[in-house]
Amino acid sequence: MTLNTYLKLIGLSLTLLLTQFSLTQAATDCTQVTEIPQIECEALVDLYNSTNGPNWTNNTSWNETDMPCGWERIGCSNGHVIMLNLYVNKLKGSIPNSLGNLSHLQEIYLNSNYLSGFIPDSLGNLSSLQILWLDNNQLSGTIPNSLGNLNNLQWLCLDRNQLSGFIPNSLGNLSVLQHLTLDDNQLSGIIPDSLGNLSRLQRLDLSDNQLSGSIPDSLGNLSRLQGLFLSSNQLRNSIPNSLSNLSELTTLWLFANELCGDIPSSLMNLKLWVLDLDSNHLTASDPDLINWLNKLNPTWASTQTPCPQSQTCLVYALNDGGLNDTQFFTINPDENFKVSPLGNPYPGHDIEDLDIHPQTQELYAASGDNPDVGYEKGYIYRVNKDNGELTPICGTGLGEVSAMSFHPTEKKLWVWADGKGLFVIDLDQIVNGICHRTKILSHPAKVESITWDNEGKIIYGAAGTALYKYFYDTGKVEKACDSFPSEVEALDMLADGSLLFALHQARDTRIHSFDITTCSVLDTVPIETPYSDIEGITWACDSK
């Protein structure tokens, strides 16, 4: 080997060694960062790591230098991060909770990426935030109530994701909000009245969801609104006259809903450029209104169909306040979850659960202890759905019956008796005031509520914070989940296969829905009620 070749090899070795040393020193050391607080630096690194930062389109200097304010698409001011401008940048993964530690952020642009998972509750800590763009991603779960804390927020764009659940009432607290776009998601429930508090709102887009109920009158308070987009939902009833108060409105989309009745003539007072009422059940008889509609929306009349038979859905529930005094009540989802007492209280009646008969639609209830009324423990009653009046049907001879649920395709009632287990009650066989019963499963557990799935294959039972399932065909019992927020006392199956539930003696009365597949709470709805303890719950829809 010549001296020249030897020196070249030494030079190459030194180059490789320096390159390796440089690479090992490349990662940002947030403990050495001085231009922003360490906690903000760590939040940026978390975002980079959780969203596949090395493969971003633009990631210059990210996690390579100890000067984060020089990283691509970061904005800083006065020693804090104030802007994240990472839209259309191939972010893939989830938004880390630590993003809520960027306490001085004013603008977040994470739209048009491949973000998945939930929107962190911690974003509600960003009190300086003015713009939040998370649209056009793959985000799922519910909209956090905490976003209602963002008092300086002007733009909230969550559209074109996979969000589900209800629109939080708390969004009505965003007093300076100008743009709210939640379209192209899987949101359900009603449009909250509280959105009518957004006095500076210019654009409201809730289209392409699964929203139901009526268009709230309160939307007529949005005096600065220029665009209202409520199309492709399941909105019912009539178009409210209050929309004619929207003096700045230029675009109104209400097509592809279930709206019924006469179109208000007062809409002619609006300065509309674009109107679409297609594919509803609307009518008009005023000649001037018809001419106005034909000019703005030529296809409106040809796409209307007759109003379908209306359907009212009610949640039936009972309260005992932790005592043996039962009060039945209803919750109306179509009226902002209004609570109404169903008749008078029943002192001394320890009603533990209730359910709707799937064929007759009659409401039944079961008792635990009945110390003051002369009936034995574990009695079955029929409940008048109009006034809550109780009609005794039969005793079970089982002692305290803590839970009940009708099989969806059979007539038989399934009950859980404390200390005894699971039984089937045949209400068509009553001898000497006692219902015929068949033991299915012997078990000493205390199960507070049970409900069948919609196919009649699995019965679910709640015990404490755990959910169990019993398989009808095999008799096998399994624990399905152990993630309820606290002790569950009321349980019912919803049409979409999720569970409606309520908690034992909760400090604030709420109803919730639960995804059995992911063992997670989907929605939580606060209800204004004097009742502190929902003991049983069931729901039914009646055509009128």
LOFITI-914750 format. One line per 3 residues: for each residue x, y, z of C-alpha. Coordinates in steps of 0.5 Angstrom, whole numbers. Example, Ala and Ser with C-alpha at 12.3 -4.5 7.8 and 13.67 -1.06 7.14 Angstrom:
BEGIN
25,-9,16 ~ 27,-2,14
REM end
This chain:
BEGIN
0,0,0 ~ 3,7,-2 ~ 3,13,3
-2,16,-2 ~ -7,11,-1 ~ -6,10,6
-7,18,7 ~ -13,17,3 ~ -16,11,7
-15,15,14 ~ -18,21,11 ~ -24,17,9
-24,14,16 ~ -24,21,19 ~ -30,23,15
-34,17,17 ~ -33,18,24 ~ -35,25,24
-41,24,20 ~ -43,19,25 ~ -41,24,31
-46,29,27 ~ -51,24,27 ~ -51,22,34
-51,29,36 ~ -57,31,31 ~ -63,30,36
-65,37,39 ~ -64,37,47 ~ -69,41,50
-66,42,56 ~ -61,46,52 ~ -66,50,49
-66,58,51 ~ -70,61,46 ~ -77,58,48
-79,54,55 ~ -77,47,55 ~ -84,45,56
-86,48,49 ~ -79,45,46 ~ -82,38,48
-89,39,46 ~ -86,40,39 ~ -81,34,39
-87,30,41 ~ -91,33,35 ~ -85,31,31
-85,24,33 ~ -92,22,34 ~ -94,24,27
-88,21,23 ~ -84,27,22 ~ -78,24,18
-83,23,13 ~ -86,30,13 ~ -86,34,6
-82,40,10 ~ -78,38,16 ~ -72,43,15
-69,43,22 ~ -74,39,26 ~ -71,35,32
-64,37,29 ~ -62,44,32 ~ -63,47,39
-66,53,36 ~ -74,51,35 ~ -76,58,33
-72,57,26 ~ -75,50,25 ~ -79,50,18
-86,53,19 ~ -86,55,26 ~ -87,62,29
-85,65,35 ~ -85,71,39 ~ -83,74,45
-80,67,47 ~ -86,63,46 ~ -89,59,40
-95,62,37 ~ -96,59,31 ~ -96,52,28
-96,52,20 ~ -96,45,18 ~ -102,44,13
-101,39,7 ~ -95,37,10 ~ -96,29,10
-97,29,18 ~ -99,22,20 ~ -101,19,27
-104,22,33 ~ -104,29,36 ~ -100,29,42
-103,31,49 ~ -97,35,50 ~ -99,40,45
-104,43,50 ~ -97,46,53 ~ -96,51,48
-100,56,52 ~ -98,62,48 ~ -100,59,41
-105,63,37 ~ -105,59,30 ~ -105,52,29
-106,50,22 ~ -105,42,22 ~ -111,41,16
-110,37,10 ~ -106,31,13 ~ -107,24,15
-108,25,23 ~ -112,20,26 ~ -114,19,33
-118,23,38 ~ -117,31,39 ~ -114,32,45
-118,35,51 ~ -111,39,53 ~ -113,44,47
-118,47,51 ~ -112,50,55 ~ -109,54,49
-113,61,52 ~ -109,65,47 ~ -111,61,41
-115,64,35 ~ -115,59,29 ~ -115,52,30
-115,48,23 ~ -116,41,24 ~ -120,40,18
-119,34,12 ~ -116,29,16 ~ -118,22,19
-119,25,26 ~ -125,20,30 ~ -128,21,37
-132,26,40 ~ -131,34,40 ~ -128,36,46
-132,40,51 ~ -126,43,53 ~ -126,47,46
-131,51,49 ~ -126,54,54 ~ -122,58,48
-125,65,49 ~ -120,68,43 ~ -122,63,38
-124,66,31 ~ -124,60,27 ~ -126,53,29
-125,48,23 ~ -126,41,24 ~ -129,39,18
-128,33,13 ~ -126,28,19 ~ -129,22,22
-132,25,28 ~ -138,23,32 ~ -142,24,38
-146,31,39 ~ -144,38,38 ~ -142,40,45
-146,46,48 ~ -140,49,50 ~ -138,51,43
-144,57,45 ~ -139,60,49 ~ -134,62,44
-136,69,44 ~ -131,72,38 ~ -132,66,34
-133,68,26 ~ -132,61,23 ~ -135,54,25
-134,48,20 ~ -136,41,22 ~ -139,39,16
-137,32,13 ~ -137,28,19 ~ -141,23,23
-144,28,28 ~ -151,26,31 ~ -156,29,36
-159,36,36 ~ -156,43,34 ~ -155,46,40
-159,52,42 ~ -153,55,45 ~ -150,56,38
-155,62,37 ~ -150,66,42 ~ -145,66,37
-146,73,35 ~ -140,74,31 ~ -141,68,27
-140,69,19 ~ -140,62,17 ~ -144,56,20
-143,49,16 ~ -146,43,19 ~ -148,39,13
-147,32,11 ~ -147,29,18 ~ -153,25,22
-156,31,26 ~ -163,30,28 ~ -169,35,31
-171,42,29 ~ -167,48,27 ~ -166,52,33
-170,58,33 ~ -164,61,36 ~ -160,61,30
-164,67,28 ~ -160,71,33 ~ -154,70,29
-154,77,26 ~ -147,77,22 ~ -148,70,19
-147,70,11 ~ -147,63,10 ~ -151,57,13
-150,50,11 ~ -155,45,14 ~ -156,40,8
-155,33,8 ~ -158,31,15 ~ -164,29,18
-167,35,21 ~ -174,35,22 ~ -180,40,23
-181,46,19 ~ -176,52,17 ~ -176,57,23
-179,64,22 ~ -173,67,26 ~ -168,65,20
-171,71,16 ~ -168,76,22 ~ -161,74,18
-160,80,15 ~ -153,79,12 ~ -154,72,10
-153,71,2 ~ -152,63,2 ~ -157,58,5
-157,50,4 ~ -162,46,7 ~ -163,41,2
-163,33,3 ~ -167,33,10 ~ -173,31,13
-176,39,13 ~ -184,39,13 ~ -189,44,12
-190,51,9 ~ -184,55,7 ~ -184,62,11
-186,68,6 ~ -181,72,11 ~ -175,69,7
-176,73,2 ~ -173,79,6 ~ -167,76,6
-161,78,1 ~ -160,71,-1 ~ -155,70,-7
-156,62,-7 ~ -162,58,-4 ~ -162,50,-4
-168,47,-1 ~ -169,41,-5 ~ -170,34,-3
-175,36,3 ~ -182,35,4 ~ -184,43,4
-189,47,1 ~ -191,54,-1 ~ -198,57,-3
-196,65,-3 ~ -195,66,-11 ~ -190,72,-9
-186,66,-5 ~ -187,61,-11 ~ -184,66,-16
-178,68,-11 ~ -177,61,-10 ~ -177,59,-17
-172,64,-19 ~ -167,62,-14 ~ -168,55,-13
-171,53,-20 ~ -172,45,-18 ~ -174,46,-11
-182,44,-12 ~ -180,38,-17 ~ -176,35,-11
-181,35,-5 ~ -184,29,-3 ~ -190,29,2
-189,29,10 ~ -188,22,13 ~ -191,20,19
-188,24,25 ~ -184,20,30 ~ -183,22,37
-177,19,41 ~ -177,19,48 ~ -172,16,54
-176,14,60 ~ -172,14,66 ~ -173,13,74
-170,16,80 ~ -170,14,87 ~ -165,19,90
-162,14,93 ~ -168,12,97 ~ -174,8,96
-178,13,93 ~ -179,13,86 ~ -180,18,81
-181,16,73 ~ -179,22,68 ~ -178,23,61
-172,26,57 ~ -174,29,50 ~ -168,29,45
-172,33,40 ~ -173,39,45 ~ -166,39,48
-166,34,52 ~ -172,37,56 ~ -174,33,63
-181,32,65 ~ -184,28,71 ~ -188,22,69
-194,23,74 ~ -193,24,82 ~ -187,20,86
-189,13,89 ~ -186,13,96 ~ -184,7,99
-183,4,92 ~ -176,1,90 ~ -177,1,83
-170,-2,80 ~ -170,-2,73 ~ -175,-1,67
-176,-3,60 ~ -180,-3,53 ~ -184,-9,51
-181,-10,44 ~ -188,-12,41 ~ -193,-8,45
-189,-2,46 ~ -191,-2,53 ~ -187,0,59
-185,-5,65 ~ -182,-4,71 ~ -179,-9,77
-178,-7,84 ~ -173,-9,89 ~ -175,-8,96
-182,-5,97 ~ -183,-4,105 ~ -189,1,105
-193,-2,99 ~ -195,-9,101 ~ -192,-12,95
-187,-17,96 ~ -180,-16,93 ~ -178,-17,86
-185,-15,83 ~ -187,-13,76 ~ -191,-7,74
-194,-4,68 ~ -192,3,67 ~ -197,8,64
-193,12,59 ~ -197,18,59 ~ -198,19,67
-193,14,70 ~ -199,10,73 ~ -197,3,76
-201,-3,75 ~ -198,-9,79 ~ -197,-15,74
-194,-21,78 ~ -189,-23,83 ~ -183,-26,81
-181,-30,88 ~ -174,-28,87 ~ -173,-23,92
-170,-16,90 ~ -170,-16,82 ~ -164,-11,80
-165,-11,73 ~ -169,-13,67 ~ -169,-13,59
-174,-16,54 ~ -171,-21,49 ~ -172,-17,42
-175,-22,38 ~ -179,-26,44 ~ -184,-24,49
-180,-27,55 ~ -177,-22,60 ~ -170,-23,63
-169,-21,70 ~ -163,-21,75 ~ -164,-22,82
-159,-20,87 ~ -156,-26,90 ~ -159,-31,85
-157,-30,78 ~ -160,-29,71 ~ -168,-32,70
-173,-31,65 ~ -180,-29,66 ~ -186,-31,62
-191,-26,63 ~ -196,-30,60 ~ -196,-35,65
-198,-33,72 ~ -201,-37,77 ~ -203,-35,84
-200,-28,82 ~ -193,-31,81 ~ -190,-31,74
-187,-37,71 ~ -180,-37,72 ~ -174,-41,69
-167,-40,72 ~ -161,-39,67 ~ -155,-37,71
-154,-38,78 ~ -149,-33,81 ~ -148,-28,87
-146,-22,83 ~ -150,-15,84 ~ -152,-13,77
-155,-6,77 ~ -157,-7,70 ~ -158,-11,64
-160,-10,56 ~ -160,-15,50 ~ -157,-13,44
-161,-12,38 ~ -160,-19,35 ~ -162,-22,41
-156,-26,41 ~ -152,-23,47 ~ -155,-20,54
-150,-15,57 ~ -150,-13,64 ~ -147,-8,68
-143,-9,75 ~ -139,-3,78 ~ -135,0,73
-135,-7,69 ~ -139,-9,63 ~ -140,-17,62
-144,-21,56 ~ -148,-27,56 ~ -148,-31,50
-155,-34,49 ~ -153,-40,44 ~ -147,-42,49
-149,-40,56 ~ -142,-37,56 ~ -140,-31,60
-135,-26,59 ~ -132,-19,61 ~ -133,-15,55
-130,-8,58 ~ -128,-5,65 ~ -128,2,63
-134,6,65 ~ -132,12,69 ~ -136,10,75
-141,5,78 ~ -147,4,72 ~ -154,4,75
-158,4,68 ~ -156,1,61 ~ -160,0,55
-158,-2,48 ~ -159,4,42 ~ -161,2,35
-153,3,33 ~ -151,-2,37 ~ -148,3,42
-150,3,50 ~ -154,8,53 ~ -152,9,60
-152,13,67 ~ -148,13,73 ~ -150,12,80
-151,18,84 ~ -147,22,79 ~ -146,29,82
-148,32,75 ~ -154,28,72 ~ -152,26,65
-153,21,60 ~ -148,17,56 ~ -147,13,50
-141,7,50 ~ -138,4,44 ~ -137,-4,46
-132,-5,41 ~ -127,0,44 ~ -129,0,51
-130,8,51 ~ -135,13,52 ~ -137,16,46
-142,22,48 ~ -144,25,54 ~ -150,30,55
-152,34,61 ~ -159,34,63 ~ -162,40,67
-166,36,72 ~ -167,36,80 ~ -166,28,80
-159,26,82 ~ -159,19,81 ~ -162,15,75
-164,8,77 ~ -166,5,70 ~ -167,8,63
-170,6,56 ~ -172,9,50 ~ -177,8,45
-180,12,39 ~ -187,12,37 ~ -190,14,30
-196,19,30
REM end
